[in-house]
């Protein structure tokens, strides 16, 4: 990162309203954009809905084959079923693997797709000020992002017309803490960060070191069973059942694609009704106006509670685990100074109530736009890096993250199973490989670590034993690494078979690795 | 305890943008030093809609549903739902709804009062529960279109009083000025700004002069304004409705008239109402989609089921939408339809630009004098509107740093701050008269009494007519007092002496008679006329017979409409 461009601008009047320092958060579920307001010395969120809805927009883009055009955000959801469209989500998670996606019989790289999305997001700065010039961007990235993913992300910005020199990547947690500590530095403060997102809930306990810019991680966990996406699925099932109950003939014949698309849009527009305070006072009414004949459905607080209950239980359990499973002595509720509640999950009343009941001493930091805190923090980090705002961006030292790649070797090639920076609790992808020599019972298999500098160290060289005998190039195996704790992992190797010629045998072997 | 309730005597004030389609409420947060939008039912934007239901506990009573749920209920319960009430403010038409086959009638201000009352109640709850502020909102600043009539303003004020705000604490302010405050709050240099406010039901153009005072605070003056109270996003929707209705006519061989409830065409009244609402909602959705994509589909399958099934399945391109010229009245009154017949979207946008031109002319300005254009209101996001502005001014429009949908309400909240804390620093709006006001005198001539651009002090502007009126005939005991507003742009105005009330741009605001004048020969009795303009641009005219036994009438301009 080189902030040469802005440094030149910095000599000018800092209040010049045409220079924008931007913070971007392109999450898997939603995206937000903020800029640093020189007048107030505060980050300011750009309302991407124009005030008509949520200030963040869904990270969804859609290609409409008929008119060969792209739509983004909310429209990509509401536009479903209007034509022969391809709807894409989870773009950020797909970075790092050089993936291509088929768009109307044309392979398009994820990097190119993301660059289009970035361009669209950044155009909102121009909406505020058509003369806007971008002086610096900090984009938040998931903490577990690999080097490849980071490189591809920067490339996406370049394709969108933003030079590498303008871009800084800061991890999402560091952005959140840059926002939290933007005007205060409480060294020694112990914070619990709960980031409730679409894929799951991430929780961690951190303490601010005496240098006021380093956070040490004491605990870090993730639960992928209670993300808002899972809740949305439940809401979709509930609404679909309402629809079926009112349209029994269609229900028997099976709902067609058009209705299913309409239901998805309907869920998107109406799901919040189940999680707001108002439903406690009066049952809510849903109007299925897309149906014919249209019908009304009353939803009660009991319906809402029934849906939420399993998530509430799991959420409470998760928070307790975050405190219990830590690197030091047991952390209790009393030890926590502040609980930071970020992510879209905190837009629901039940999550706020659940966390408030766990921390009755009123240590909660709830935000009006909990989904947008990362983008706001990114804007702060950008302003700090450019020395426009006071302080330094927060950096996190986390022993729960792998400092090295862990993988295995085939010939001269290192195949990573878990990448540097990923968390031990994170699911790691399955890798397939073919043994390019005849297999007779036993094959050497080395698991090793590789530092960012490229130095390797053997962690295990236990061979694969009792493999089915096969000719050269017909033994296809899968390997997946699963961490049992932050110190121990297990590699599971399975036979995948080789077409009809050599069907799967059920062979599997587990190798434990000490880190 | 929050810091809002500073002036305990006057209570809390709420800033309200009471829009045709949507409403927004905001407060000024003294602690944060900024206006803050209050979410109603979880969202910043509250659909200006109400639906009535029978009270399950008491048949004689009605319960009310508001906002999103009311807007959505209209498809199933069109006979008991009212949308776009703002369009009825200013008229005398009673609104009729039907619940369980019982008819109920309401005045427009009663309905508006119900909706405002709900906004007040929700804002009270929010202030107490979320902001920890005790008390409730006893006062408000409600914004009105720059070109609204005095009767519209009066009815808006009545609605606010019905909603539970104190009579003395209801202030009306102009929408463009309110949005200008939101915009100007971040300004650091002197500018002339054009506000292009294209809302759901009205269009206003307004030129503002923003000057940064020595203390760094902006002072905002309205130089000129011009608008159209019958042009908004609803009329844009009607172009698409018209396209769908044409398809419907084709499919039914023009045998069914959805707009004639009494036509004997085999479609029940209820089915027609439902079909029309669905038609309207499909049009609105298609408009929104066409702002993002080049084409969209419209599926209303079926639109009606009896006497035969009629399915609408249309592919509509942006080009079709832009080019379509309206054919059907679609329920518009003849005088209104005359305005839109044969017109397409280019014409509608053209009409907004005509208003912009007249607004500039009224201020003696040209497009080159405007430093920035900024857009307000949902309809201003039409691509065609942005293109037209860019072409006219040779610069792209700004959207306000705060959302175009929220800027009016947040500006109203700043006004609240000025009322509650007049000594606190902040943007200042210099209220000025917008158009010349005067009387009709002998020979149908226009006597200008209040010139345009006159600063309105806090307590209002009072101007005596330069000469008293005299009786035109012998032995008359009454005299007509007719008030006119000259809305003609400056360049087209004739000199003051030769202006006639018949000329283009003259708007008759009010009229009454001063009765009980002592009878005498022509010209003997003299009547003094005094105009008083409040900061909300509302006009009160006092006419006083100058003879010893003379009479006084404090004529409200609104008596014209009674």
Contacts between the chains, C-beta under 8 A, distances in Angstrom:
chain1	res1	chain2	res2	distance
A	15	B	188	6.0
A	17	B	186	7.4
A	17	B	188	7.2
A	39	B	186	6.5
A	39	B	188	7.7
A	44	B	401	7.5
A	47	B	402	7.4
A	47	B	403	4.5
A	47	B	406	7.8
A	49	B	403	7.4
A	50	B	378	8.0
A	50	B	381	6.5
A	50	B	399	7.2
A	50	B	403	5.1
A	50	B	404	5.5
A	50	B	405	5.6
A	51	B	24	7.6
A	51	B	37	7.9
A	51	B	44	5.8
A	51	B	45	6.6
A	51	B	402	7.5
A	51	B	403	2.8
A	51	B	404	6.5
A	51	B	405	3.2
A	51	B	406	4.2
A	52	B	44	7.9
A	52	B	45	5.4
A	52	B	378	7.3
A	52	B	403	7.7
A	52	B	405	5.4
A	53	B	43	7.2
A	53	B	45	7.6
A	64	B	293	6.0
A	64	B	295	8.0
A	66	B	295	6.6
A	67	B	293	6.4
A	67	B	294	4.2
A	67	B	295	5.2
A	69	B	293	6.1
A	69	B	294	5.7
A	71	B	292	4.8
A	71	B	293	5.5
A	75	B	288	7.8
A	75	B	289	6.9
A	75	B	292	4.4
A	75	B	293	7.5
A	78	B	285	8.0
A	78	B	288	8.0
A	78	B	289	7.3
A	79	B	289	6.0
A	79	B	292	7.3
A	79	B	293	6.6
A	79	B	296	7.6
A	82	B	289	6.9
A	82	B	293	7.7
A	82	B	296	5.6
A	82	B	297	4.9
A	83	B	295	7.7
A	83	B	297	6.6
A	126	B	396	7.8
A	127	B	398	8.0
A	127	B	399	4.8
A	128	B	398	7.0
A	128	B	399	6.3
A	128	B	401	5.5
A	129	B	398	6.3
A	130	B	395	7.0
A	130	B	396	3.7
A	130	B	397	7.5
A	130	B	398	6.6
A	258	B	299	7.4
A	272	B	42	6.0
A	273	B	42	8.0
A	276	B	41	7.3
A	276	B	42	4.8
A	278	B	41	5.9
A	278	B	42	7.2
A	284	B	69	7.2
A	285	B	65	7.3
A	285	B	69	5.4
A	285	B	72	8.0
A	285	B	73	7.1
A	287	B	69	7.5
A	287	B	72	3.8
A	287	B	73	5.8
A	287	B	75	6.5
A	287	B	76	6.3
A	289	B	72	6.1
A	289	B	75	4.6
A	289	B	76	7.7
A	289	B	278	7.3
A	289	B	281	6.9
A	292	B	301	7.0
A	292	B	302	6.1
A	292	B	305	8.0
A	293	B	305	7.9
A	294	B	75	5.0
A	294	B	76	5.4
A	294	B	274	7.6
A	294	B	278	7.9
A	295	B	76	7.3
A	296	B	73	7.3
A	296	B	76	5.6
